[in-house]
Amino acid sequence: MFSLLAPVHKRSAHPTLLTTLRHLGAAGLFFLAILDSSPLPTFGGPDILTAVLAASHRPLWWEYAASATLGSVIGASVTFRLARSAGSAYLDKKFKQGKLSKFLRIFQHWGTGTLIASTAIPLPSPTSLFFAAAGAGDYPKGRFLTIVTLCRAARYFSIAFVAGHYGRHFLRVLRHPMQHWGWIVAAVILAFVLVAAGILVSRRLETAATDREKTGVQSPAI
């Protein structure tokens, strides 16, 4: 996937899938984002392609961010529905044996926090497993779609905005991350702070909802 970052010196006689997706622009990014939210990993493909396209066509940065967000939400919804309707027995065939049950236990323990972290932090992670765990674990569908949409939008719009406004400088960081480790560490820390804040807010909301169910009294607005 990082071959997208390599400068193109001449047109290949046999274009790869990656170069084809890059040539398709927003449409290619849309389909790659759907794939990224399925059991087939792309190793951060939508993040990289969003940055490359936004840096190459700066006025359209928001269009690429919207395409990545929409595709990711659709892919997450499909994985969620598949897990809910098919059950863990079928999904164990799609994922590695026993892997889904492991992620299901993690999801049941941490709940919304794992969903926020896996969708908001722009690092290669098995996000589709959390989507499947949410579906198999009877996680509320409305809350699932809301969290995924907000976190993915924040993620892709941030990447596209920075890449669109800093262009080649941003791509240079992606190509040579160790030469700019200070900025990367700062970005990761900021991401974790935002995720931690989201987890605290979501837990407070879940606690308030639980209290309302137990007492039947509506808690004050947060």
Residue, then its C-alpha position, 0 to 999 in steps of 0.5 A: m500500500f505504501s507504493l502509493l507514496a512512491p513518485v511515478h516516473k513513468r506510466s506502467a504498461h500493467p497498472t496495479l490495483l493501487t494505481t488504478l484506485r488512485h487514477l479513479g480518485a474519489a470513486g476508487l477511494f470509496f470502494l477501498a474504504i468499503l473493503d477496509s471495513s470488511p474482513l479483508p485488510t488493506f493495512g491503512g490503505p484509505d488513510i494513505l490514498t486519502a492523503v495522496l489524493a488530497a495532496s495532489h488535488r488540493p481543492l477537492w480535499w473535502e470530497y476525498a474525505a467524504s468519499a472515504t467516510l461514506g465508504s467506511v461507514i457502508g463497509a462497517s454497516v455490512t460487517f456489523r449486519l453480517a455478524r448480527s445475522a450470521g453469528s460467531a460460528y460463521l464468522d469464525k470461518k471468515f476470520k482466523q479461528g478463535k480470533l473473533s471470540k477474543f475480540l468479542r471478549i475485549f469488546q464486551h469488557w471495554g465496549t464503546g471505548t474500543l470502537i472509538a479507538s479503533t475507528a478514530i486512530p489512523l493506525p493499521s488495526p483489525t478494525s473490522l473485527f471490532f465491527a464484527a464483535a459489535g454485531a455479534g455482541d448485540y451492540p445498539k445499531g444506532r449508537f454503532l453507526t453514530i460512533v463510526t460515522l463521527c470517528r471516521a469523519a474526524r479521521y479522514f477529514s483531518i488527514a485530507f485537510v492536513a494533506g491538502h494544505y501541506g501537500r508534499h510536506f505531509l507526504r514526505v512525513l509519510r515516506h520518511p516517518m523516522q525523520h519526523w518522529g517528533w511530529i508523529v509522536a505529538a500527533v499520536i498523543l493528541a489522538f489518544v487524548l481525544v480518544a480518551a476524552g471520547i471514552l470518558v464521555s461515552r462511559r458517562l452516557e452509558t452509566a446515565a442510561t443504566d441508572r435510568e433503567k434501574t431507577g426509572v428516573q431521568s438523569p440530568a442532561i450531560 
